[in-house]
Amino acid sequence: MTTQYDNRPADQQTRGTNGNVMSIIAIVLGVISLVFFPIVFGVIALVLAAIAKFVRHERLATVALVVSAAGLVGGLILGAVVAGA
């Protein structure tokens, strides 16, 4: 059985057609974690970026890993500085 629009079987999935959705969400959460709740948003961003990199093989996953790690560490440092002042 083939799909209506191409000759691939209906049960065959293609890689790369889903875009960079998880990577973009991870980048946004990484930036948010710089200011708000870094332990929550940063960890979620890291998990999403890791899934995007190693499971879905998205192009922006490496950027998402870097941004989410920087947001997590930067948010923790910023929180410690603000709490100590």
C-alpha positions in Angstrom: 0.0 0.0 0.0 1.4 3.4 -1.0 0.5 6.8 0.2 -1.5 9.2 -2.0 1.3 11.6 -2.7 4.4 9.5 -3.2 5.6 6.0 -3.9 6.8 5.1 -0.4 4.9 2.6 1.6 2.5 4.1 4.1 4.2 2.6 7.1 7.7 3.8 6.1 8.9 6.9 8.0 11.3 9.4 6.6 14.0 11.1 8.6 14.4 14.8 8.6 10.9 15.7 7.6 9.9 16.7 11.1 12.3 19.7 11.1 14.0 21.1 14.1 11.0 21.4 16.5 12.6 19.8 19.5 15.8 21.7 19.0 14.0 25.0 18.8 12.0 24.2 21.9 15.2 23.3 23.7 16.9 26.6 22.6 14.0 28.6 23.9 13.9 26.8 27.2 17.6 27.2 27.5 17.3 30.9 27.1 14.4 31.1 29.6 16.4 29.0 32.1 19.0 31.8 32.2 16.5 33.9 34.1 13.7 31.8 35.4 14.0 28.5 37.3 17.2 27.2 35.8 17.1 23.9 37.6 13.7 23.1 35.9 13.9 24.7 32.5 17.6 24.0 32.0 17.2 20.3 32.7 14.2 20.0 30.5 16.1 21.8 27.7 19.0 19.5 28.1 16.8 16.4 27.9 15.0 17.7 24.8 18.3 18.7 23.1 19.8 15.2 23.8 16.7 13.5 22.3 16.9 15.8 19.3 20.6 15.0 18.8 20.8 11.3 19.4 17.3 10.0 18.5 15.9 12.4 15.9 19.2 13.6 14.4 18.1 17.2 14.0 20.5 19.8 12.5 20.1 22.4 15.3 20.6 19.9 18.1 24.2 20.8 18.8 23.3 24.4 19.1 20.4 23.4 21.4 22.8 21.4 23.6 25.2 24.3 24.0 22.5 26.9 24.7 20.6 24.7 27.2 23.8 23.9 29.1 24.9 27.5 29.1 21.4 28.5 30.3 21.5 26.0 33.0 24.9 26.9 34.3 24.5 30.6 33.8 21.1 30.6 35.5 22.5 28.8 38.5 25.5 31.2 38.8 23.2 34.2 38.3 20.8 32.9 40.9 23.7 32.4 43.4 25.0 35.9 42.7 21.5 37.5 43.2 20.8 35.4 46.3 24.1 36.3 47.8 23.7 40.1 47.3 
